[in-house]
Amino acid sequence: MIPLYIWPLFALALVAISSAGLVFQELGEVPPLLRASWRMQATSLVLLPLFLWQWQLLRKLQISLQDILILLGSSVCLGMHFGFWVWSLDHTSLVHSLLFVTSHPLVIVALMPILGQHLRKGHIWGTALGVLGALITLKDTEDSGTVTLIGDLVAIAGAVAVVGYFYAGHHLRSKRQWPIFVYALPVTMLAGIWLGLASWAWEESVAPFSSNWGWFGWWESDWIWAVAYLAFGPGLCGHTGLNTVMRYLPPVVVSVGMLLEPLLGGIIEWFWRGGTGPGFWTWLGAPLLLIGAGWVTLTNARSEEMRE
């Protein structure tokens, strides 16, 4: 029996995760890769007590060189995901950024033949519908100054990167039995380091140890509350909340629920900023994109049930 508190917790987690894009945009003065690095740093501090709580479980693990390499690869993918996504928030609308960065089920289908996995009709039809929806939403790049093709493409790159993070996490968490926080802390912390180095290399205004545009500039009073919210809201309440409800809810329910992120993000933006909302082509194409991604997710779930 599912406890009654699970459904409100699931809703809270989805809203918390969906609010991250708006907060990142409100920090728009800060270079995007530096913003993403700050988020990873703050989230690492939140995860640290939980990592220490599970520290003793490390002794039960037989960590191989391959595990370490997969962990490093996972951190690179996570850093790229957040770097691409936050950059896209500065170059396209919030709804478009969320739509494309959550299109990872379609990316997984594209990789399945390469990985030698069997494609089902649901994968093919869901992907076709999702791609059609994506192409329709891109029509808004012709009519709106806030929606750009480069911003949408970089958000898609963020979706591609997070798939690598998913596969690495599945291997270490499911096959190698790494405890959640023993895995999450080093991956998050390393992602923050890679993003900080990338910011130093490519964002000209960033000096690593300056008080404002530095690696630890988020400690300044101008930024600390927003970054702290990103760590405790989307980071702890959002992702940890989802990990909690997955103990009681089927993974497919959680996966489909996460496809609501663009819709919830758009609603949050409308309440915060007002305005007219997404353009006509986004209203037309976004449902097709989300339905296609949901179709693929449901097909994956059925495939896993048949294998079991």
Helices and strands as residue ranges (DSSP letters): H 6-18, H 20-26, H 32-53, G 55-60, H 65-89, H 94-101, H 104-111, H 121-137, G 138-142, H 149-170, I 171-175, H 180-202, G 217-219, H 224-230, I 231-240, H 241-245, H 251-258, H 261-273, H 280-307
